[in-house]
Amino acid sequence: AGVDLSQYDSRAPKDLSARKNRILEMNNHALNYFQREMLKSKEAQDYISGQRKINKETVMKWGIGYAPADSKLKNLLLRQKFTEAEIREAGLIGGRGGEMFRSRMMIPLRDGQGQVVGFTGRIIGDGEPKYLNTPATILYDKGRQVFGLNFAKQAIRANDFSVLVEGNLDVISSHQVGVENVVACAGTALTSNHLKSLSRLSRNVRLCFDGDKAGIAATERAIGLAEPIELKLSVVTIKGAKDPDELIQSDVEEWRMALDDHSPAVEWVIKRYAEMEDLKSADGI
């Protein structure tokens, strides 16, 4: 009926900080479970190390794992004395009590201190949606979460700029080859809170979005969000690949050179419109 009964469960903590700690504990159990399951699955290992070219060191650093088709994470957490209401509050099961993640490569979402606040699951094989994120919880807010920030902070400060890409795997691939000032929005549109988090480390942000109409619109929106925060936005354009991950797999040096060859965001938007529209006529046709 959609009525949340967790507040009436005598076993569930009522204090907000205690509830947050319980979710952090569940997420750590989930992290360990997903990693154990990955070690049991040849399919997952072939996908992660073979198809995605993620090495062992990166798997361990980022806590990458696997949720099998017959995932029994819920049962594990119940045995650890968590209630079903708590597991649902953590976003690890759905409204009807079923497992949230199945047949997916699992990537932990961490806060700025490195604590696991949620997960992204990338489908292995056919299926939709391709990516599935933890729903909003008292710990995880996708409008504030900057993926990879805990690992990128030092490099952003050292280089005095951050690189904002679209995909989590773009971030992981870049860090794996030593370009570590790269982060992403956690499966959502860019918000002012994302930019504020980055502004605390550097006022320079380089966007690496798609060059299509959606990418132009996202860049235009970023300009409006950055202005009140006084950020300096520029745009990185990659060629010969659909995204940074693909470019890095084919030529790491091309990725490094692309980051150096950046354009001010406003100039980039004007240039892209000039390439797409006929500026000699009023209606652009």
C-alpha positions in Angstrom: 0.0 0.0 0.0 3.0 2.3 0.0 3.0 2.8 3.8 6.5 2.9 5.4 6.3 0.8 8.6 10.0 1.1 9.4 9.3 3.7 12.1 7.3 1.1 14.0 10.0 -1.6 13.9 11.4 -1.8 17.4 14.7 -3.2 16.0 15.3 -0.2 13.7 17.3 2.8 15.1 15.3 6.0 15.3 18.3 8.4 15.5 19.3 9.8 12.1 23.1 9.3 12.6 22.5 5.8 13.8 20.4 5.0 10.7 23.2 6.4 8.5 25.7 4.3 10.3 23.5 1.2 9.7 23.4 2.0 6.0 27.1 2.4 5.8 27.5 -0.9 7.5 25.2 -2.6 5.1 27.0 -1.0 2.1 30.3 -2.4 3.4 28.8 -5.8 3.7 27.4 -5.4 0.1 30.8 -4.3 -1.2 32.5 -7.4 0.3 29.7 -9.6 -1.0 29.9 -8.2 -4.6 33.7 -8.7 -4.6 33.4 -12.3 -3.4 30.9 -13.0 -6.1 33.1 -11.5 -8.8 35.9 -14.0 -7.8 33.4 -16.8 -8.4 32.3 -15.7 -11.8 34.3 -16.2 -14.9 31.8 -14.2 -16.9 32.2 -11.2 -14.6 36.0 -11.5 -14.7 36.1 -11.8 -18.5 33.9 -8.7 -18.8 35.8 -6.6 -16.2 39.4 -7.5 -17.1 38.9 -8.5 -20.7 36.2 -6.3 -22.3 36.6 -3.3 -20.0 40.4 -3.7 -19.5 40.3 -2.9 -15.8 43.3 -4.4 -14.0 43.5 -6.0 -10.6 44.9 -3.0 -8.8 42.1 -0.8 -10.1 39.4 -3.4 -9.1 40.8 -3.4 -5.6 41.2 0.4 -5.3 37.7 1.2 -6.5 36.0 -1.9 -4.9 34.6 -3.2 -8.2 32.5 -6.3 -7.9 29.6 -8.4 -9.3 26.0 -8.9 -8.5 25.0 -12.4 -9.8 21.7 -13.2 -11.5 20.7 -15.1 -8.4 22.0 -12.5 -5.9 21.3 -13.4 -2.3 22.6 -10.2 -0.7 19.2 -9.6 1.1 19.5 -13.0 2.9 23.1 -12.2 3.9 22.0 -8.9 5.4 19.1 -10.5 7.2 21.5 -13.0 8.8 23.6 -10.0 9.9 20.5 -8.8 11.9 19.4 -6.0 9.6 15.7 -5.7 9.0 14.0 -5.7 5.6 13.0 -2.1 6.2 16.6 -1.1 6.8 17.8 -3.0 3.7 15.1 -1.2 1.6 16.1 2.2 3.2 19.7 1.5 2.0 18.4 1.1 -1.6 19.7 -2.5 -1.8 16.3 -4.1 -2.4 13.2 -2.8 -4.2 9.8 -1.9 -2.9 8.6 -5.5 -3.2 11.6 -6.9 -1.4 13.5 -8.1 -4.5 17.2 -7.6 -5.1 18.0 -4.3 -6.6 21.1 -5.4 -8.6 21.4 -8.6 -10.6 23.8 -9.6 -13.4 25.7 -6.4 -13.1 29.3 -5.2 -12.6 29.1 -3.2 -9.4 30.9 0.1 -8.8 30.7 1.6 -5.3 29.7 5.3 -5.0 31.7 7.0 -2.3 31.4 10.3 -0.6 34.3 12.8 -0.3 35.7 10.9 2.7 35.6 7.6 0.8 32.7 6.0 2.5 30.4 3.8 0.4 27.0 5.6 0.1 25.6 3.6 -2.8 26.3 1.6 -6.0 26.2 1.8 -9.7 25.5 -1.4 -11.5 26.5 -1.9 -15.2 24.6 -4.7 -16.9 26.8 -7.6 -18.2 25.3 -8.8 -21.4 22.0 -7.7 -22.8 19.4 -5.9 -20.7 18.0 -2.6 -19.7 18.7 -0.2 -18.1 22.4 -0.3 -19.0 23.2 1.5 -15.8 21.3 1.3 -12.5 22.0 3.5 -9.5 21.1 3.2 -5.9 17.9 5.3 -5.4 18.0 8.4 -3.2 18.7 7.6 0.5 19.6 9.5 3.6 23.2 9.0 2.6 23.1 9.2 -1.2 21.9 12.3 -3.1 22.8 12.1 -6.8 22.4 15.9 -7.1 25.4 16.3 -4.8 27.4 13.1 -5.4 30.6 13.6 -7.5 31.9 10.2 -8.6 35.6 9.7 -8.0 36.1 12.9 -6.0 37.6 11.1 -3.0 40.3 9.7 -5.3 40.7 12.8 -7.4 41.0 15.5 -4.7 44.8 15.5 -4.4 45.3 15.5 -8.2 42.8 18.4 -8.7 44.7 20.5 -6.2 48.1 19.6 -7.7 47.0 20.4 -11.3 44.7 23.3 -10.4 41.8 22.0 -12.6 39.3 19.2 -12.6 38.0 17.3 -15.6 34.3 16.5 -15.5 33.2 13.6 -17.8 29.9 11.8 -18.3 30.5 8.2 -17.3 31.9 6.4 -14.2 34.0 4.1 -16.4 35.5 7.1 -18.1 36.7 8.2 -14.7 38.1 4.7 -13.7 39.9 4.3 -17.0 41.5 7.7 -16.7 42.7 7.1 -13.1 44.1 3.7 -14.2 46.5 5.4 -16.6 47.5 8.0 -14.1 45.3 11.0 -15.1 43.6 11.3 -11.7 42.0 14.7 -11.6 38.9 13.3 -13.4 35.4 13.0 -11.9 31.9 12.5 -13.1 28.3 13.3 -12.1 26.8 10.2 -10.6 24.3 9.3 -13.3 22.4 12.6 -13.4 22.5 16.1 -14.9 25.1 18.5 -13.6 23.9 20.6 -10.7 25.3 23.7 -8.9 26.1 21.4 -5.9 28.4 19.3 -8.1 30.2 22.5 -9.2 30.4 23.8 -5.7 32.2 20.6 -4.5 34.7 21.0 -7.3 35.2 24.8 -6.7 36.6 24.0 -3.2 39.5 22.3 -4.8 40.0 24.5 -7.9 38.2 27.2 -9.8 39.1 25.6 -13.1 36.8 23.0 -14.5 37.2 21.3 -17.9 34.1 19.7 -19.3 34.3 16.6 -21.5 30.8 16.0 -22.7 29.4 14.7 -26.0 29.6 17.1 -28.9 26.0 16.5 -30.0 23.0 18.7 -29.3 22.6 17.2 -25.8 26.2 17.9 -25.0 25.9 21.5 -26.2 22.8 21.9 -24.1 24.6 20.4 -21.0 27.5 22.8 -21.6 25.2 25.8 -21.9 23.5 24.8 -18.7 26.9 24.4 -17.0 27.9 27.9 -18.0 24.8 29.3 -16.2 25.5 27.2 -13.1 29.1 28.2 -13.0 28.7 31.9 -13.3 27.4 32.6 -9.7 30.2 30.3 -8.3 32.8 32.2 -10.3 34.2 29.1 -11.9 36.3 29.1 -15.1 34.8 26.6 -17.5 36.4 25.2 -20.5 35.6 22.3 -22.9 37.7 19.3 -23.9 36.9 17.8 -27.3 38.0 14.3 -28.1 38.3 12.9 -31.6 38.3 9.4 -33.0 36.4 7.9 -30.1 32.9 8.0 -28.7 34.0 8.7 -25.1 37.1 9.1 -22.9 37.1 5.4 -22.0 37.4 4.3 -25.7 40.0 6.9 -26.4 42.1 5.8 -23.4 41.9 2.2 -24.5 43.2 3.1 -28.0 45.8 5.9 -27.2 46.5 7.2 -23.7 48.6 10.1 -25.1 45.7 11.3 -27.2 43.7 11.6 -24.0 46.4 13.6 -22.3 46.8 15.9 -25.3 43.0 16.4 -25.5 43.0 17.6 -21.9 45.7 20.2 -22.7 43.8 21.4 -25.8 40.7 22.9 -24.2 38.6 25.9 -25.2 36.6 28.4 -23.1 33.1 27.1 -22.8 31.3 30.1 -24.3 33.6 30.1 -27.3 33.1 26.3 -27.8 29.3 26.7 -27.7 29.3 29.5 -30.3 31.7 27.4 -32.5 29.5 24.3 -32.3 26.4 26.3 -33.3 28.3 27.8 -36.2 29.1 24.3 -37.4 25.6 23.0 -37.0 23.5 26.0 -38.2 23.6 28.4 -41.2 24.5 31.7 -39.7 23.8 33.6 -43.0 20.1 33.3 -42.5 17.8 34.5 -39.7 16.3 31.1 -39.1 19.5 29.2 -39.4 18.3 26.9 -42.2 
